[in-house]
């Protein structure tokens, strides 16, 4: 049994980007799908699809995105809130990250959203990860 599905998903994405793979496979959870929706909306990944596997085990196939020089669009992806230490921020504390070049992914009562959407909706929550 795995404790932190989000950290596992981020590590798999990071490792696949370092190896310059086109597609990587993640374990399925609703929170991971929410994080991937934000990554796709912010154009860090090309897309993803949920695949039904054996014994009702779902997986997610993620298509990574690269620039013209075959360098990954994701420079850094870091887990902030961990199972042993949860990090919560108010909406005013998550206004910008890396001078607007990066994204903070936040789990709020409105779902998993990016920092600019959370600031516009004036909701805070648990900071899941940062992407730059």
C-alpha positions as CSV (number, residue, x, y, z in Angstrom):
1,X,0.0,0.0,0.0
2,X,1.3,3.4,-0.9
3,X,1.0,6.4,1.5
4,X,1.5,9.3,-0.9
5,X,0.0,8.9,-4.4
6,X,0.8,12.5,-5.3
7,X,4.5,12.2,-4.5
8,X,4.7,9.0,-6.5
9,X,2.9,10.6,-9.5
10,X,5.3,13.6,-9.4
11,X,8.3,11.4,-9.1
12,X,7.2,9.3,-12.1
13,X,6.6,12.5,-14.2
14,X,10.0,13.9,-13.1
15,X,11.9,10.7,-14.0
16,X,10.1,10.3,-17.3
17,X,11.0,13.9,-18.2
18,X,14.7,13.3,-17.3
19,X,14.7,10.2,-19.6
20,X,12.9,12.1,-22.3
21,X,10.0,9.6,-22.5
22,X,6.9,10.5,-24.4
23,X,4.5,8.7,-22.1
24,X,4.5,7.6,-18.5
25,X,2.1,5.6,-16.4
26,X,0.7,6.7,-13.1
27,X,-1.5,5.1,-10.4
28,X,-5.0,6.5,-10.4
29,X,-6.6,8.6,-7.7
30,X,-9.0,11.6,-7.9
31,X,-6.4,14.0,-6.5
32,X,-3.8,12.9,-9.1
33,X,-6.4,13.5,-11.8
34,X,-7.1,16.9,-10.4
35,X,-3.3,17.7,-10.4
36,X,-3.1,16.5,-14.0
37,X,-6.0,18.7,-15.0
38,X,-4.2,21.7,-13.7
39,X,-0.9,20.6,-15.4
40,X,-2.8,20.2,-18.7
41,X,-4.6,23.6,-18.3
42,X,-1.2,25.3,-17.7
43,X,0.3,23.4,-20.6
44,X,3.0,21.5,-18.7
45,X,1.8,18.2,-20.2
46,X,0.1,17.5,-23.5
47,X,-2.6,15.3,-22.2
48,X,-3.6,12.2,-20.2
49,X,-6.2,9.4,-20.2
50,X,-7.5,7.1,-17.6
51,X,-7.2,3.4,-18.5
52,X,-9.1,0.5,-16.8
53,X,-6.7,-2.3,-16.0
54,X,-7.0,-5.8,-14.6
55,X,-8.8,-6.4,-11.4
56,X,-10.5,-3.0,-11.5
57,X,-7.2,-1.2,-11.1
58,X,-7.1,2.1,-13.0
59,X,-3.9,3.7,-14.3
60,X,-3.3,7.0,-16.0
61,X,-1.2,7.5,-19.1
62,X,0.4,11.0,-19.2
63,X,1.8,12.5,-22.4
64,X,4.8,14.7,-21.6
65,X,5.5,18.0,-23.4
66,X,8.8,19.1,-24.7
67,X,10.0,22.3,-26.4
68,X,11.7,22.7,-29.8
69,X,15.1,21.8,-28.3
70,X,13.7,18.6,-26.9
71,X,13.9,19.9,-23.3
72,X,11.1,19.2,-20.9
73,X,8.6,22.1,-20.3
74,X,8.7,21.1,-16.6
75,X,11.9,22.5,-15.1
76,X,11.1,21.6,-11.5
77,X,8.1,19.8,-9.9
78,X,8.2,19.6,-6.1
79,X,5.8,18.2,-3.5
80,X,5.2,20.7,-0.7
81,X,2.6,19.2,1.6
82,X,3.5,15.7,2.8
83,X,1.6,13.1,4.9
84,X,3.7,13.9,7.9
85,X,3.6,17.7,7.5
86,X,0.6,19.3,5.8
87,X,1.0,22.9,4.5
88,X,-2.0,25.2,4.4
89,X,-2.0,28.7,2.9
90,X,-4.4,31.5,2.8
91,X,-5.3,32.9,-0.7
92,X,-3.2,36.0,-0.2
93,X,-0.1,33.8,0.5
94,X,-0.4,31.9,-2.8
95,X,-0.7,34.9,-5.1
96,X,2.5,34.4,-7.2
97,X,5.2,31.8,-7.6
98,X,8.5,32.4,-9.4
99,X,7.3,35.9,-10.4
100,X,4.4,34.4,-12.3
101,X,6.4,31.9,-14.3
102,X,5.5,29.0,-11.9
103,X,2.3,27.4,-10.6
104,X,1.3,26.4,-7.2
105,X,-1.3,23.6,-7.2
106,X,-3.7,23.9,-4.3
107,X,-6.4,21.5,-2.9
108,X,-9.4,23.7,-1.9
109,X,-13.0,23.2,-1.2
110,X,-13.6,24.1,-4.8
111,X,-11.4,21.2,-6.0
112,X,-7.7,21.0,-7.0
113,X,-6.9,24.3,-8.7
114,X,-4.0,26.5,-9.6
115,X,-2.8,29.5,-7.5
116,X,-4.2,32.2,-9.8
117,X,-7.7,30.6,-9.7
118,X,-7.5,30.2,-6.0
119,X,-6.5,33.9,-5.6
120,X,-9.3,35.0,-7.9
121,X,-11.9,32.9,-6.0
122,X,-10.4,34.1,-2.6
123,X,-10.0,30.5,-1.3
124,X,-7.0,29.0,0.4
125,X,-6.2,25.3,1.1
126,X,-3.5,22.7,1.2
127,X,-0.5,23.4,-1.1
128,X,0.0,20.1,-2.9
129,X,3.0,20.9,-5.2
130,X,4.8,23.6,-7.1
131,X,5.7,23.5,-10.8
132,X,8.1,25.6,-12.7
